[in-house]
Amino acid sequence: MSPICNPFSSIFRDLISSSVVVMTGDHNSGYKDKYEQEFNVLRILPHPRYSGTRDGAV
């Protein structure tokens, strides 16, 4: 199972793209949903002005 990424977490910058999967449409993790899609991450691009805080987070 892939790690769940919180973009505000300091661990995010240390992740290797091949170890991350983006899941969309997964409303119930107990089974595969009809519209569930899984995507492998090719690259992780950190934002150049990210300060490591949640200031201004939505």
Buried (B, 14 or more C-beta within 10 A) or exposed (E): EBEEBEEEEEEBEEBEEEEBBEEEEEEEEEEEBEEBEEEEBEEEEEEEEEEEEEEEEE
